[in-house]
């Protein structure tokens, strides 16, 4: 096992004391910080993964209003859960929440139990989620590691390596474990994340406001702007898509995505990528042919732009009047003809919801 750098030169006691004092004075007022309910903390932690706090707060409150307990979530319909999650992205998180809730209730749990080994068997309960929930709800002395706390640790111990590499992450986990206190572990873990979010930021660390500056090796070496290592962003790839909004007797065609993959089990207007040199209309006709239907393609009426990881997607939307044909069985998980006013009941991805709103604005 690799040694922990500078461990003996850093006394964890004043680090804990200073950080907790700073947190008591500077912590943001967030709805999930007013509870020790492990279920509510679990919901917040899953929502906060790869999503900004300002985005999560209203979703968290709406979610708990609709599903105030583990049992309410377990007995809900999966499509209802996805619809309420809509806009948060990374929908696998919502499906794992629902699946875990059902398993917990089957195992006769009324909330998230204080049992890290058991939680590790449930969907979505990795080391971070398990430790974050149990440290906050039950004050278990368990470390956490996510983007903000990892950055704080890299600077505190002057680790210049890439924090996303496995060896470095293992080292960071050991460092986090060396600092987490036996009491107030949940507050300490939140404080580490809060410090990274508010003070020890990626590009403009405010060392003069940091309670740990006198302990921070990167600051003492004037290397806080170069630590941690910055990884070169992947090349951006532009993709052109076409979507068809097929109308038939006052209803619109939507299809359901497969059980696996991105946006699994979500609904959408049919769409696919253009081939090289293909026009938007030709791509639309090819899409209709693949669906097994014929229609009169009118002009483009919207262009929806969005990003998925390193892909920048422009989805050009075509108005299509259905002439004949039925959607081929097996091409999609399901297909449905719905009234425009009923689109709100179906979980759609963010770009597809924007398209739905545009359709409603057209008065169809």
N, C-alpha and C positions, 0 to 999 in steps of 0.2 A: 504493500500500500504506500502510495506517495505521501511524503510528509506534508504537514500543513504549514505553509510559509508564515513566518513571523508570529506564530501562535504564542510563543513564550514572551514576546515583546509587547503583547497587547493584553492588558488586564481587562477581562470582560465585565468586572463589577462596575467601574465608572462608566463604561460604554452603555450598559443596561440602564444605570441610574439617569445619566444625561438624556438618553433617548426617550425614556418613559416620561421624564419631566417635560421635555419638549413636546411630546405627543399630547399630554394632558392640556397643554396651553395652546396648541396649534392644530389639533385634529379637526378636520372638517366634520360638520354635523351631517351624518348620513343615516338614513332610516334603519339600516341593518346594524348600526352600532348601538342602538337602544335596546337590544335584546340579547339574551343568552339562549334563546330557542334554537336548538341545533338544526331544526328543519328550515327556519327562516335564514339562518346563516348559510346553510347549504345552498339554498336558492340564490342568495346574493353572490356567493363565491363562484358558482357556475356561470352566472350572468356576467360577472366581471372578467372572466377569462377572455382576453383579446378584445375587450370592449371598454370604452371610456366610462368613467364614473358618471359623468353628466348624462350620458345616454341611458345608463342602467337604472338610475333612481326611479323614474316614472314607471318603467317596466316592472321593477321589483314590487312597487306598491300595488299596481294593477294585478300582478300575478298572485300576490297573497290575498287580495280581496276576492279573487275568483277561486283560488285554491288555498284556503287558510290553514289547512293541515295536510299531513302526509296522506291520510285516507282520502281527502278530497282529490288530491292529485292522482292517486292510484286508481280511483274509480272514474276518472275523467276519460273522455274519448281522446285518442291520440291526435286526431285532426283538430280538436278544440285546443289542445295544448300547443300545437304548431301554429295555429292561428293567433293565439295570444303572444307567442314568441316572435311573430312576424316583425321584421325590421331589425332585430338584434343580430341576425346572421349566425353562421356556424350552427346550423339547425340540428346537427348531431347532438349538441349539448342538450337540446330540449327532448329529443328522443331518448337519450340516456337518462335524463331526469325521470321521465315517465316510466321507463323500464325499471329503473332502480326503485322508484316508489312502489310499483306493483310487487317487486320481489320483497321489499321490506315489509309490506303489509301481509304478504303471504307467509312471511316468517314471524308474524305476530308482533311487529314493532309499531309503536304509535308515533315514533319520531326517529331521528338518526341516533343510533346507540353509540355509547362510548366503547367502541370495539374496533380498533384499527385493522386487525386481521380480517374480520368479517367484512368491513367496508371495502377492503381491497379486492374482494371478489365481485363487487357490483359494477355495472357499466358506468364509466365516467369517473370512478373513484381512484384516481392515481394518487401518488404520494403527496403532491401538493394539496389537492382537494381534501383528502383525508386529514392531513395535518392541520390545515387551515380551519376546518370545521371543528375538530376536536380540541384544538388549542383555544379557540374562542368560546366554544360552548361549555367545555368541561375543564378548561385550564390545564390541559395535558401539555407537558413540556416536550413539544414536538416542533422541529424547525420547518420553515417554509422556504421555498425558492421560486420566484417568478421574476419577470423582467426588471421591475423596480428594485427589489431586494438584491437581486444578482448584481446590478450595477453598483449599489451601495457597497456590497461586499468586495467587488473587484477593486474599487477605489480605496476602501478601508485597508485592504491588505496589498494594494499595488499589484494586482494580478493583471498583466497586460495581455493575456491570452484571449482567444475568442470564447466568450461565455456560452456559446451554443454548441461547442464541441463537447463530446461525452466526457473526456478526461477532465476538462475544466469544470464542467457541471458537477461531476462527482466531488471534486475538490471544494467547490462552493457549497455543496450540501454539507460537507464535513465542517466547513467554517461556520455555516449557519447553526449547526448543531452545537458547536463550541460556545456560541454566544447566547442561545436561547435560555432564559432563566427557568428555574423550577417553579416559580410562582409568577403570575401575570404574563404567562407565555403568550396568550392570545393578544394582549395589548402590545407586547413587544413585537410580535409578528406584524401586527397592523402598523405599528410605528415604523418598522423597517420599510414597508411598502409606501407609507405616507411620506417618509423622508425622500424616497426616490422619486415620488410623484411631484412633490412640491419644491424640494430644495436641490437634491442631488440628481438633477435632470440630465437627459442625454447630452445636450449640446451647450447648456449654459448653467453649470453647477454654481450655486450661490454659496460659496464656502464661508463667507462672512456671516451667514445666517445659520450655518450648520452646527448642531450641538456636538458633533463628533469630529470637527475639523482638527482639534489638537491631537486626535488619535489617528487621523487618516493619513496613511503613508503616501497616497497619491498626492494629497494636498501638500504635505510636508516636502515632497520631492518636486512640487509644481508640475505634476503630470496629470492632473485631474481632467484636462481636456483631451488627452490621448488615451486614457484608460476609461472603460475597457476598449479592446481592439474594435475598430469599426469594420464591419464586413461589407464588402462591395455589394451594392444592390444588384439583383439580377436584371438582365436586359428586358425592357418593356416590349411586349408584343401586341400589336394591334390586330383585332379580329372584327370582321364584318359579318353580321348576322341579319337574317330576315325573319320576321314574325308575321303570321297571318291571323287576322281577326275575322273569322268566318261567321257570317250572319245567316240565320235561317228562321223565318217566321218569328222575329222578335227575340230570338235567343242566340247566344254566342257559344262557340265551341271552345272548351278547355279540356286539357288532358292532364293526367296525373303521372308524375315521374316514378321511376322504379323504386324498389325498397332500399336500394343501396346507391352510394355515390352522392355527389353534391345535390343539395335540395331534395333529398330522398322523400318520397311520398307527398311532396308539395304539388300544387296545381299550377298550370300555366297555359298561356296561349301557345300553340305550336310554333316552334322556331328551330332554325338550324343555321350553320355557317355557310357563307358563300364559297363556292369553289373558285379557283384561280380564273380570273377573267370573266366570271359570270356576272350578269346584271342582276339587280335586285329583283326585277320581275321574273326573270328566268329561274332564280333561286326559289321564289315564291311558288311558281308553277311546279317546280320539282318537289317542293315540300307538300303541296296539295296531292300530287300524284302518289307520293309515298304514303300519305294518309288514306288514300283510296277514294278521294272525293274530287269533284270538279266544281269550279266556281269562276265567276267573273271577277277578275282582279282590277280594282280601281287604283287610284293614285296612292302614293305614300302619304300618310297623314301624321306620322310622328317618327322621331328618332330618339331612342332611349340610350343614353350612354352610361356605362357603369364599369367598375373594375372588379376583377376576381384575381387575387394574388398579383402576378406580374402581367396579367392580360388586361388590355383596355378594349372594351367591347362596345361597338356601336350596333344597336339592334334597330333596323329600319322596319317599320310596321306598315302592313298593307291591309286595306279594307277589301274583303272578299265576300261577294254574294253567292251563297250556296246554290248550285244547280241540281246536282244529283250525287248519289253515292253515300255510303256509310263508312265510318272510321273502321279500318281493318282491325280485327280482333288480335290481341297479342302484341300490337305495336307499342302500346302504352299500358300501364297498369290499369287505368280506367280512362274513359272519355265521357264527357257530359255536355249537354246543351243546357245552358243556364240563362236566365234573364239577367240583364245587366245589373239590376237592382239587387240581385242575390249574390253578386261576386264577393261581397264583404264576408260571406260565410265560409269562403274557401281560403285555406292558407296559401299565399303566394309569396314568392321571393320579392325582395325590395324592387328590382327593376320591373318585374311583372306587375306588382301593385301600382307602380307609376304608370304602366301601360293601361291598367284597368281604370285608373282615375282619368286618364286621357280619353278613354272610350266613353266614360260617363259624361265627361265634359262635352263630347261630340253630340250627346243627346240620343244615343242609340238605344 
